[in-house]
Amino acid sequence: MSFLRRTKPAAVGKHSETVILNGDTALEVRGEASYQPPLEALAGGHSREGADRPVIAILRREPTNKYDPNAIKVLARLEKQPDKAAMLVGYIAREKAALMAPALDRFEANEQRVALRGRIIGGWDRGDGDIGHFGIWLKYTPSDFA
């Protein structure tokens, strides 16, 4: 696995360790339209040029999700603010979640959380109604979830 860094975050419940995995393959986060307020807060609000902010995204299984038993929620925080609480910003696409869920279950069985690096982008406001929504993309290595 491509371990980049291990951290011991504050108040992680039964999980004592967060493993930040390195990657170079884009992983889309879905449902961002429903999570614009936390994305905007993390990005620092709308601006003329828009945002491009580095984040750490914790992946958490949500097996009780009524729409998808393999659901993986994405909780993000700014990379340079490790003590801040992570906020729900979306979900991993259903097809990818089905492939990634077993590996996340193994990490959680070892009392580890998995996190990926990513970026919040968008959120421009150029006036005259030219306003962009915020989005988030993550980077991962698919073989880490095989």
C-alpha positions in Angstrom: 0.0 0.0 0.0 1.1 3.5 -0.6 1.1 4.9 2.9 2.0 8.5 3.0 1.5 9.4 6.6 -0.1 8.2 9.8 -1.6 10.6 12.3 -3.3 10.3 15.7 -6.2 12.7 15.5 -8.1 14.0 18.5 -11.5 12.5 19.4 -11.7 9.7 16.9 -13.9 7.4 18.9 -12.7 3.8 18.7 -10.3 4.6 15.9 -6.8 5.4 17.2 -5.1 6.0 13.9 -5.8 7.8 10.6 -3.9 6.4 7.6 -3.5 9.0 4.8 -3.0 7.1 1.5 -1.1 8.6 -1.4 -2.4 8.4 -4.9 -2.4 9.7 -8.4 -5.7 8.6 -9.8 -8.7 11.0 -9.6 -11.6 9.9 -7.5 -14.8 11.9 -7.9 -17.0 12.7 -4.9 -20.7 12.7 -5.7 -23.6 14.7 -4.2 -21.6 17.9 -3.7 -24.7 19.9 -4.7 -26.3 18.8 -1.4 -23.2 19.9 0.6 -22.5 23.3 -0.8 -22.5 25.1 2.7 -19.7 22.9 4.2 -17.7 23.0 0.9 -18.1 26.8 0.8 -17.0 27.1 4.5 -13.9 24.9 3.8 -13.1 26.9 0.6 -13.4 30.3 2.4 -16.4 31.4 0.4 -17.0 32.5 -3.2 -14.4 34.7 -4.9 -13.8 36.1 -8.3 -11.2 33.5 -9.2 -12.8 30.6 -7.3 -11.2 28.1 -4.9 -8.5 25.5 -5.2 -7.9 24.4 -1.6 -6.1 21.3 -0.5 -8.0 19.0 1.8 -7.7 15.7 3.7 -10.8 13.6 3.2 -11.7 10.8 5.7 -13.6 7.9 4.1 -16.2 6.3 6.4 -18.4 3.4 5.6 -22.1 3.8 6.1 -23.5 0.3 5.9 -26.9 1.4 7.2 -27.4 3.8 4.3 -30.9 3.0 2.9 -29.8 3.6 -0.7 -26.5 1.7 -0.8 -25.2 -0.8 1.8 -21.7 -0.1 0.4 -22.0 3.7 0.9 -18.8 5.6 1.7 -19.2 9.1 3.0 -16.5 11.7 2.6 -15.7 14.0 5.5 -13.2 16.7 4.6 -11.1 19.2 6.5 -8.4 21.7 5.3 -5.0 20.0 5.0 -3.4 22.7 7.1 -5.9 22.5 9.9 -5.6 19.0 11.4 -7.3 19.9 14.6 -10.5 21.1 12.9 -13.5 18.7 12.6 -14.1 17.2 9.2 -17.4 18.0 7.5 -19.6 15.7 5.4 -19.1 16.9 1.8 -20.5 14.0 -0.3 -20.2 10.3 -1.1 -18.0 8.0 -3.2 -19.8 7.0 -6.4 -21.8 3.7 -5.9 -19.6 1.7 -8.4 -16.4 2.7 -6.7 -17.9 2.3 -3.2 -18.7 -1.4 -4.0 -15.1 -2.0 -4.8 -13.6 0.0 -1.9 -16.0 -1.0 0.9 -14.3 -4.4 1.8 -10.9 -2.7 2.2 -12.3 0.1 4.3 -14.0 -2.6 6.5 -10.5 -4.2 7.0 -9.0 -0.9 7.9 -11.8 -0.2 10.4 -11.4 -3.8 11.9 -7.7 -2.7 12.6 -9.0 0.5 14.3 -7.8 2.6 11.4 -9.5 5.3 9.4 -8.5 5.9 5.8 -8.0 9.4 4.4 -7.1 10.7 1.0 -5.7 14.0 -0.2 -7.9 16.1 -2.4 -8.9 19.6 -3.6 -12.0 21.7 -3.3 -12.4 23.6 -6.6 -14.9 26.0 -8.1 -16.9 28.6 -6.2 -16.2 31.6 -8.4 -18.5 34.7 -8.4 -17.7 37.0 -11.3 -20.8 39.1 -11.0 -23.9 39.3 -13.2 -25.0 35.8 -12.0 -21.8 34.0 -13.1 -21.5 31.9 -10.0 -19.9 28.4 -9.9 -20.7 25.6 -7.4 -17.9 24.0 -5.3 -16.7 20.5 -6.1 -14.2 18.1 -4.5 -11.9 15.6 -6.1 -9.7 13.1 -4.3 -6.5 11.2 -5.3 -6.1 7.5 -4.6 -4.3 4.4 -5.7 -7.0 1.8 -6.8 -4.7 -1.2 -5.7 -4.8 0.1 -2.1 -8.5 -0.9 -2.1 -8.1 -4.3 -3.9 
